[in-house]
Amino acid sequence: MSQASQRMEHEPQQDGVPLSQIPIGLVIRGLVAMLFAVSLVGALHGYIGLRLLSEPNLGQPWTAIGWTALWLLFFSIPLGFIASRRRPTLLNQVLYWTSMLWLGTFGLLLPSVLVADLVVGLWNLLGSAPEALALARGKAVAILAVVLPALAFAFLTARGRARIERLKIPVKKLGSGLHGVRVVQISDIHIGPTLDRHFLRRVVEQVNALQPDIIAVTGDLVDGSVRTLREEVKPLSELRAPLGVYYVTGNHEYYHGGAAWAAEVSGLGLTVLHNEHRVVERSEARLVVAGVTDHEGGRMDPAHACRPDLALAGAPEGVPRVLLAHQPRTAFLAKNLGVDLQLSGHTHGGQLFPFMFFVKLQQPVIRGLAHIAGVRVYTSRGTGYWGPPLRLGPAPEITELTLVAE
């Protein structure tokens, strides 16, 4: 394997991002957005309580108990996020698990209540709806009958083994020596408060069992600091591929010290592609493997601005190019750079129905193979999950891409 002439040194290790180093404008926007989000979510909790607790007229003390539990669960959401940033004590773990399980439950209850209200509204228009109290109670029972099994299924899916997705990708100018080269991609593992070394070791075992030629880890590896998660990510060092194991940062690394995580992952034996590339070779055939920092990395650390042009500077002409970039929209920055295939993640495939439909507001693609700005992009559904330990719809995946000569 030969190395590209363009390299960048990693910054000194740091653990997390001090608040004083974050631009004040970014802090203010974040606080305003957080206040708006908390207010909106609180109002929606009130709406759910009205439909599931007050209208069915459960009687006392059950209605009061229900409302008390609902507001306690609402306040658990911000408390859980605070707990996730603190030392992982038993209390903080309980708080985080409670908040994330409730956040996922809330995410399923809300659209279910909205749909039920729509159905009842149409029923009333037809003039055939039953008596109001019976209808309210029947609606509440129907919502719970849908949501509770969905929660169980989503939990088991999120915590279960990742599915192996196999694709064959034709690549122009791919030499015969690399025809059939297998690239295995994992992405968005999110080791942190609810996913630990045991989950990661299972992923590593699944990847190694595929006997890949190249392994690509496309960001959002962690949700926590190096100090907190150093032991949890050690199974990464067991990844094996003869043509290299490559890693690029995702946006979540920058919430906990992007430079520190790049240094830590490098110490585990992975090749960190910080806006740079490598040239792999087999039987006189060559392939450029390039990687960029996260699309938003420069907002948290100017030295980590996403630069596909820099990553491919000096790459040999006429040699196929694979770009590792956490977010699919990085393809807009990579157009006209001769990229044959971009591997991305970030979207989780939407993770929890029906929220995948909102991903399109930020990303040009949710999952799978697509063309973006003239660049062919494969977007993984992700191997772990973020936040609620639930996956309803898009299952976790490990992707095996076989590159063949076009």
N, C-alpha and C positions, 0 to 999 in steps of 0.2 A: 504494500500500500504506500503510495507516495502522498505527500502532504502539499496542500496549497501554499502559495507564498504569502497569502494574506492571513494574518493571525492577530488576535487581540489579547492582551493580558487581562486576567480577571482582577477586579478591584480587591483591596484587602477585605477580609471577612468581616461582616457585621451581622448582628443578630436583631432582626426587626428593623423597622423604619421609625426613628424618633419623630415625634410630632413636629418638633422644631424644624425638621428638614423638609416637611411637606409644604408646598406653596400655600399661603394664607387664603388665596382665592379658592383653591381646591378644598381646603378645610371648610370654608363658609358654605360653598355649594353642597358639600357633603352633609353638613348639619341641617341645612334647609331641606334637602331631599329626605333626610332621615325623619325630620319633624313632620313633613307632609305624609310620608309613608306610614308613620305610627298613627297619625290622625285618621288616615283613610282606613287602615286595617282595623282601628278601634271602631269606627262607624260601621264597618262591615260585620264585625262581631255583634254589634247591636242588632243589625238586620237579621243575622242568623238566629240570635236569641229570641227575637220577636216571633219568628216563624216556627222555631222548634220548641220553645219553652212557654211563651205567653199565649199564643193563639190556641195551642192544643189544650190549655187550661188544665194543667196537671194537678192543680190544687196545692195547698200548703201542707208540709214545708217543701214539697218537691220543686215547685217553681223557684223558690228562693235559693234552694241548694243548687239548682241548675244554673241560675244566673251567677251565683258566687263562683262556682267552678269555671264557668265560661270566662269571667273577668280575671280569675287567677291564671288561667291558661293564656289569656291575652298578654298579661304582664310577664309571663314566663318567656315570651319570645325575645324581648330586648334583654331580659336577664340572662337568657341562654347565650346570646351573642357576647355579652360581657364575660360570662363564665368561660367561653371558648378562648378568650385572650388571657386568662389567668392560669395559675398553676393547676395542673390536672388533679385536684383532690376529688374525693368521692362525691362531695357536695356539688362541686362544679360539673362533674360528669353527669350526675343525676339531673341537674338544672339543664344542661345542654341537651341530653337525650329527651327530656320532657318537652323542651321548647321545639326541638326539631320534629318530633313525632306529632306534636300539636300543629305546627306550621303546615306539615303535609296533610294532616286531617282537615284543617281549615281550608287548604287549597282544593280539597275534594268536596267538602261540604258546600262551599260557596257556589260553584257552578251547578251543583245538584239542586240547591234551593232555588237558584235563578230559573233553572229549567222547569222545576215543579211549579213555580209561580206562573210561568208562561203557559204551561199546560192547563192549570186551574183557570187562568184568565180566559183562555179559549173556550174552556168548558162552560164558564159563566156566560160567555157571549152566546153560546148555543142554548142557554137557558135550561140545561139539564143537570147542573151541579147539585149534589146532595146538600143536606143541612150543614151550616158553616162549621160547627164544632166537629162533627163527624168527618168532614172534609179535611179540616186542619190536622186532626189526629191521624187520619189515613195518610195524608201527605208526609207527616213526620216519620211514620213507620216505613213508608216506601223509601224515603231518602236514606234512612239508616240501613235498610235492607240492601241498598245499592252500595253505600259508602263503606260499611264495615268489611264485607268480603273483598272489596277493591283494595282496601288498606292492607289486609293480610297478604293478598297476592302481590301487591307492590313491594311490601317489605321483603318477602321471600325472594322476589326477582332481584332486588337491589343487592341483597346479601349473598346471593347464590353465585355459582360459577359463571364466568363470562362466556358468551357464545363466540365460537370461532367463525368469523366471516371471511370467506375465501373469494378473491377476485383475480382475474387474469387481465393485466394491463399491457396493451401493445405500445411499444416505445420505439420511435424512429431512431435510426442509427445505433441501436443497441448491438454491440458486437456479439458474435456467436459464443464467445467465452462466457458471457454473462446472460445468455438466453436462458430463461427459466430461473433467474436469481430470485430468491424469496425474501421479501421485506416484511417483517412482522412489526406492526404498530400497536402500541398501547398509549393511552392518553387519559387525562382527567381522572387520575386514580384518587386524588384527594385524601392521602393519608393524614389523619388528624384525630379529632375527638371521638369519632365513631368507627374509624377504620384503622387498623393497626398492622403490626408486622406479620400477623398470621394471615390476614387478607392478602397482603403484598406477597408473602411467600407462595401462596397458592397461585397468584397471578404469574409469578416468576416461573413456577413449575410448569404451568400451562404453556407459557411462551417457549421455554427451553424444550418442551416435548415436541414442539413443531420443528425443531432443528433449523432455525432460520439462518440465512446467510448474513442478513443485516437486521438490526433491531432499532426501531425509532421510538423514542419516548417524547411525545409532543406536548409537554407542558402540563401545568396544574397537577404536579406530583403531590403537593402537600397543602395542608391548611394549618400552619403553625410554624413556630420558629425552629431554627436548627437546634438550639439548646433543648427544646422540648421533644423534638421528633428524631433526633440523631439515631437512637437505637431502633426506632420503628422503620426507618428506611434502609437499614443495612442489608436486607435481602436483595436489594438492587444489585449489589456487588456479585451476585450469583448468575446474573444474565450472561449468556454465552452466544456469540455469533462470530464466525471467522472473519467477516469483512467489517466488523465494528458494531459497537452499541453506542448510539448517538442520542443526545438529549438537548432540547431547547426549553427555555423558560415559558411559563404561562403567566397569566395575569395574577393568579393567586400567590405565586412565589413572591411577587413584589409587595404583597401586603405584609410579608414577614421577613423581608430582606432578600431581594433577588440576587445580589452579589454573593451573599453568604451561602445561599442555596446552590448557586452555580459552583462555588468552591467545594461545597460538601459533596455534591454529586460527582464532581471531577475526582475527588479523593476516593470515591467508591469504584473508580475504574471506568466510568463512562466518559465518552468524548463529548464535552460540552461545546456546542457550536454557537458561539457568540458573534453573530454576523460574520461567519466565516464558512469555509468549506474544506472538504477532503476529497481526494480522488481515489476511489477504490479500483482495484485491478484484479482480473482473473483471466488467465489464458490469453493475455495480450488485449483483452477488451477492458474498457474503462467506463466508469460511471462517476459523475460528480454528485456528492451528497453534501448539500448546503443547509445551513440552519440560521434562523434569525431569532432575536429576542422577541418577547411578546409585542403585539401591535401597540399596546398602551404602555410599554415599559419605560419609554422616555418621559412620560408624565411623572413617574415616581423617581426615576433616576436618569438624568440626561445622558449618562454614559451607556445606558441600555436602550437607546432609541432603536426602533426596528428599521434595519437597513438592508433590504434584499440586494440592492446595488452593490453594497460593500461585501456582502456575503459571497457574491458571485464574481467580484473583481479578480481578475487573473485566472479565472477558471478556463481550462483548455477549450478551444472552439471545436465544434463537431462532435463533442462528447455529450451524451444525454445528461440532463440535470434533474435531480430530485431535490425539492426544497421542503424542509421541515419548518412549519410556521403554525403556532398554536391556534390562531384565529383564521377562519376561512377568508375573511375580508382582506387579509394581507396580500391576496392575489392581485388586488388593485395596485399595490405597490410593486408587484413583481412582473407586471405586464411588460412585454418587449424585452425581457431579460433571457428569453430562450428556455424558460422552465418547462420541462416535459410533464412533470407531475408534482403537485404540492400535497403534502400530508398534513392534515389539520385535525383539531378537535374542538374544544371549547363549548360547543352547543349542548352536549349530552343528548343530542337527538330530541331535546325538549324535556327529557327525564320524566315529567309527570303530566299526564293528560289532564286538561287540554292546553297546557301552557306552551307546548311546542309551537303553537300558532303565533305566539308573541315573539319567538326567536327571530322571525323574519324581519322584525322591526330593527334589529341590529346587525344581523348577518345575512349574506346573500343566499345561504344554503343552510339547511338544518342537518342533513346527514347524507351519506352516500357520495356517489361520483357525479360531478357536475363540471361545467365550464364557466369560469368566472373571469371576465376581462381577458378572454383568450387563453387562460391558464386552466389546465385540467386539474381539478381539486378533488381529493377524497377526504371527506369529513367523517371522522369516527363518532359513534354515539357515546364514546367514553367507556372506561373500564371500571370506574368506581361510581361515586355520586357525590353531589355537594348538598349540604344542608339536610333536609329531610331524608332519612334512610329509606327512601321509597323510589321505585321506578315503575310507572304505570304506562305501558305502551312500548317505549324504546328500551330494550334490554341492554345490559352492559355487553361490551364486545372487545375481543382481541382480533385484530385484522391481519390476515395473511395475504399479501399482494404479490403475485407472481408476475415479474416483468418479462415480456417476451418480445423478440424482434418483430417489428411491424413489417 
